[in-house]
Amino acid sequence: MPTSEILQRIERLRRERSAVILAHNYQVGEVQDLADFVGDSLGLSRQAAATDADVIVFCGVHFMAETAAILSPHKTVLLPDPHAGCPMADMLEVEELRRLKALHPAAAVVAYVNSTAAVKAEVDVCCTSANAIEVCRSLDADEILFVPDKWLGTWVARHVDKKLHLASGYCPTHAWITPQDVLATKAQYPEAAVIAHPECSTEVVDLADMVLSTSGMVGAVKARPETAFIVCTEEGMLHRLGKEAPEKTFVTPSSHCVCPNMKLITAEKVLWSLQDLEPRITVDPEIADRARGAIERMVNTLDGSPT
């Protein structure tokens, strides 16, 4: 636990810097607890853009801070540990995306937000795990090139009447969860409902009672009658769910389901970041303008506005 002195200094600097602190659901509990907002990556960026804060401290990974910088170009965006990256995002470089686009010229191109700004700048529209199905259904195209997550893309393909071409990326953390893990945990908690993130493998998804984004999980555990849940996603989600529904039990099917990048950020690093206003995350303006278009097209589609 962070000391009271660290928390007091963070609070003082938060006011002095006119800062907002955002924490992804996969962050360690101490970071979630000190944040102004806890949630998924795009929701957090949109919340930050809507605030009057001058500084955004994004406790997540690099692509998330990039997205915040794209949506809030006039704010200072900080990532408390510059080494907090995303292996899935790194699995697709712009050159490979262009090769895939050339192979499927008739396809609309959809990028999961778990991608770099440079990749977002090359696609038609972005999506999140919560809205990927809806975004893909909305497109006036019979074919979709979906990048970079093959497992989320496979889940989407089950629910849209379109041909999906998938990149080969995946989340290594979710890959740690196996069907054997889920079945073994279910044997220990036979009354528990299984909730799985669509970044999980198809075999794990097929064992789930519900397939949900992290934001969807929060709503579901409150509404469902079950008192225990097997949570097939990064283990940081258990802290969030435990706070949202403290009367219920949440277990992870695998002790390996820990994202080492998400765990790099600590309360101390948040303090240092606020003190020094570093490390700053910036995006080349030309790339940011094109990437912003893909993000805004997603938002406008979902809000019912013209694209």
C-alpha positions in Angstrom: 0.0 0.0 0.0 1.2 3.5 -0.7 2.1 5.6 2.4 -0.2 8.4 3.4 2.6 10.8 2.6 2.7 9.6 -1.0 -1.1 9.9 -1.3 -1.1 13.4 0.2 1.6 14.6 -2.2 -0.3 13.1 -5.1 -3.4 14.9 -4.0 -1.6 18.2 -3.6 0.1 17.9 -7.1 -3.2 16.8 -8.7 -4.7 20.1 -7.6 -1.7 22.2 -8.4 -1.2 20.7 -11.9 -5.0 20.7 -12.6 -4.5 17.0 -13.3 -6.9 14.0 -13.8 -5.6 10.5 -13.0 -7.0 7.7 -15.1 -6.5 4.0 -14.3 -7.3 1.0 -16.5 -9.2 -1.9 -14.9 -6.0 -4.0 -15.1 -3.9 -1.7 -13.0 -2.8 -2.7 -9.5 -5.3 -2.0 -6.8 -3.4 0.9 -5.2 -3.4 2.7 -8.5 -7.1 2.1 -9.2 -7.9 3.4 -5.7 -6.1 6.7 -6.2 -7.5 7.4 -9.6 -10.2 9.9 -10.5 -11.7 7.5 -13.0 -11.3 3.7 -13.5 -12.4 2.0 -16.6 -11.6 0.7 -20.1 -9.1 2.6 -22.3 -11.4 4.5 -24.7 -13.9 5.3 -22.0 -11.1 6.8 -19.9 -9.8 8.9 -22.8 -13.3 10.3 -23.5 -13.7 11.1 -19.8 -10.4 12.9 -19.8 -11.2 14.9 -22.9 -14.4 16.1 -21.3 -12.7 17.4 -18.2 -11.2 20.8 -17.6 -7.9 19.2 -16.5 -4.7 20.5 -18.1 -2.8 17.2 -17.4 -3.9 13.6 -17.9 -2.0 11.0 -16.0 -2.9 7.7 -17.8 -2.2 4.6 -15.7 -2.3 2.1 -18.5 -0.2 1.2 -21.5 1.3 3.2 -24.3 -1.5 2.9 -26.9 -4.0 4.1 -24.3 -2.0 7.2 -23.5 -1.6 7.8 -27.3 -5.4 7.7 -27.7 -5.8 10.2 -24.9 -3.2 12.5 -26.6 -5.1 12.1 -29.9 -8.5 13.0 -28.3 -7.0 15.8 -26.1 -4.3 17.4 -28.3 -4.1 20.5 -26.1 -3.6 18.6 -22.8 -0.4 17.2 -21.4 -0.6 13.4 -21.3 1.7 11.5 -19.0 2.4 7.7 -18.9 4.0 7.1 -15.5 6.2 4.3 -16.8 7.3 4.6 -20.5 8.0 0.9 -20.7 4.4 0.0 -20.3 3.7 -1.3 -23.7 1.2 -3.7 -25.3 2.5 -6.9 -27.0 -0.7 -7.2 -29.1 -0.4 -3.6 -30.4 3.3 -4.3 -31.3 2.3 -7.4 -33.3 1.0 -5.2 -36.2 3.2 -2.7 -37.8 2.1 -0.3 -40.5 3.9 -2.1 -43.3 2.1 -5.4 -42.5 -1.2 -3.6 -42.3 -0.6 -2.1 -45.7 0.2 -5.6 -47.1 -3.0 -7.0 -45.7 -5.0 -4.1 -47.1 -3.5 -4.8 -50.5 -4.5 -8.5 -50.2 -8.1 -7.4 -49.4 -8.8 -4.2 -51.4 -12.6 -4.5 -51.1 -12.6 -4.8 -47.3 -13.4 -2.0 -44.9 -10.6 -1.9 -42.3 -11.4 -2.0 -38.6 -8.8 -1.6 -35.9 -9.3 -2.6 -32.3 -8.2 0.3 -30.1 -5.4 -2.0 -28.8 -3.3 -0.7 -31.6 -0.7 2.0 -32.2 -1.6 5.5 -33.4 0.2 4.8 -36.7 -2.0 1.8 -37.3 -5.2 3.7 -36.4 -4.2 6.4 -38.9 -4.3 3.7 -41.7 -7.8 2.3 -41.0 -11.4 3.3 -41.7 -12.8 3.0 -38.2 -11.7 1.9 -34.7 -13.6 -0.3 -32.2 -13.5 -1.5 -28.6 -14.2 -4.9 -27.3 -17.5 -3.6 -26.1 -18.7 -2.2 -29.5 -16.8 -4.3 -32.1 -19.8 -6.2 -33.2 -21.9 -3.0 -33.5 -19.2 -1.1 -35.4 -18.7 -4.0 -37.9 -22.5 -4.4 -38.5 -22.7 -0.6 -39.2 -20.3 -0.7 -42.1 -21.5 -0.7 -45.7 -19.1 -3.4 -46.7 -19.4 -7.2 -47.3 -15.8 -7.8 -46.2 -13.9 -6.5 -43.2 -10.2 -6.6 -42.5 -10.1 -6.8 -38.7 -6.8 -6.0 -36.9 -4.9 -6.8 -34.8 -6.7 -9.3 -32.5 -7.6 -12.6 -34.1 -9.6 -13.8 -31.1 -11.8 -10.7 -30.9 -12.1 -10.8 -34.6 -13.3 -14.5 -34.4 -15.9 -13.5 -31.8 -17.1 -10.7 -34.0 -17.3 -13.0 -37.1 -19.8 -15.1 -35.2 -22.2 -12.2 -34.9 -22.0 -10.3 -38.2 -23.2 -11.3 -41.7 -19.9 -10.3 -43.3 -16.7 -12.0 -44.3 -13.9 -11.1 -41.9 -10.2 -11.3 -42.7 -8.2 -11.5 -39.5 -4.7 -10.4 -38.6 -2.7 -12.8 -36.4 -2.3 -10.7 -33.3 -3.4 -11.7 -29.8 -3.1 -10.8 -26.2 -0.4 -13.0 -24.5 -2.0 -12.5 -21.1 -5.4 -13.8 -22.2 -3.6 -16.6 -24.0 -2.5 -17.9 -20.6 -6.1 -18.9 -19.8 -6.8 -22.4 -21.0 -10.0 -24.4 -21.2 -8.5 -26.8 -18.7 -8.0 -23.9 -16.3 -11.6 -22.9 -16.6 -13.0 -26.4 -16.2 -10.8 -27.0 -13.1 -11.9 -23.7 -11.5 -15.5 -24.5 -12.4 -15.1 -27.8 -10.6 -14.1 -25.9 -7.5 -16.9 -23.3 -7.8 -19.7 -25.2 -9.5 -22.3 -22.5 -8.9 -20.1 -19.7 -10.3 -20.9 -18.1 -13.6 -18.0 -17.9 -16.1 -17.4 -14.5 -17.7 -14.8 -14.2 -20.4 -13.3 -11.3 -22.3 -13.4 -11.7 -26.1 -9.6 -11.5 -26.2 -9.7 -15.1 -24.8 -9.3 -18.0 -27.2 -12.3 -19.4 -28.9 -12.1 -22.6 -26.7 -12.3 -20.5 -23.5 -15.1 -18.3 -24.9 -17.1 -21.4 -25.7 -17.0 -22.3 -22.0 -18.3 -18.9 -20.8 -21.8 -18.0 -19.7 -21.1 -14.4 -20.8 -18.6 -12.9 -23.2 -18.1 -9.3 -22.1 -15.7 -6.3 -22.2 -14.3 -5.1 -18.9 -17.0 -2.4 -18.8 -19.6 -5.0 -19.6 -18.4 -7.2 -16.7 -19.0 -4.5 -14.2 -22.7 -4.1 -15.2 -23.2 -7.9 -15.5 -22.0 -8.9 -12.1 -24.3 -6.4 -10.4 -27.3 -7.5 -12.4 -26.8 -11.3 -12.4 -28.2 -13.4 -9.5 -25.1 -15.5 -9.1 -22.9 -14.8 -6.1 -19.7 -16.1 -7.5 -17.9 -15.5 -10.9 -15.0 -17.0 -12.6 -13.4 -14.0 -14.4 -11.5 -14.9 -17.5 -9.4 -11.7 -18.1 -6.4 -10.0 -16.5 -6.5 -10.4 -12.8 -6.6 -6.7 -12.0 -10.3 -6.8 -13.0 -11.0 -8.7 -9.7 -10.1 -5.6 -7.7 -12.5 -3.5 -9.7 -15.3 -6.1 -9.5 -14.7 -6.6 -5.8 -15.3 -2.9 -5.1 -18.4 -2.8 -7.4 -20.0 -5.9 -5.8 -18.3 -6.6 -2.5 -20.9 -9.1 -1.5 -19.9 -11.4 -4.3 -17.0 -13.7 -4.9 -14.6 -13.3 -7.9 -11.9 -15.8 -8.8 -9.4 -16.0 -11.6 -9.0 -19.4 -13.5 -5.2 -18.9 -13.9 -2.5 -17.5 -11.6 -0.6 -16.6 -14.8 -3.2 -14.1 -16.1 -1.2 -11.1 -15.1 -0.1 -8.4 -17.6 3.4 -7.4 -16.7 3.1 -4.1 -18.6 0.0 -3.1 -16.7 1.7 -3.8 -13.4 4.7 -1.5 -14.1 2.8 1.5 -12.8 2.8 2.2 -9.0 1.7 5.0 -6.8 5.2 6.2 -6.5 5.5 6.5 -10.3 2.3 8.4 -10.4 3.8 10.8 -7.9 7.1 11.2 -9.8 5.1 11.7 -13.1 3.1 14.6 -11.5 6.2 16.1 -10.0 8.3 16.2 -13.2 5.4 16.2 -15.8 7.2 13.3 -17.5 7.2 11.0 -19.3 5.0 12.9 -21.9 3.2 11.0 -24.6 2.9 12.9 -27.9 1.7 11.8 -31.4 2.9 13.3 -34.7 0.2 15.8 -35.7 -0.3 14.3 -39.1 -0.8 10.8 -37.7 -2.9 12.1 -34.9 -5.3 13.8 -37.3 -5.8 10.7 -39.4 -6.1 8.4 -36.3 -8.6 10.8 -34.7 -10.8 10.4 -37.7 -11.0 6.7 -37.3 -11.8 7.1 -33.6 -14.4 9.8 -34.2 -16.1 7.7 -36.9 -16.5 4.9 -34.3 -18.0 7.4 -31.8 -20.3 9.0 -34.3 -21.5 5.6 -35.5 -22.4 4.5 -32.0 -23.9 7.9 -31.1 -26.0 7.9 -34.3 -24.3 10.9 -35.8 -23.3 11.1 -39.5 -19.9 9.5 -40.2 
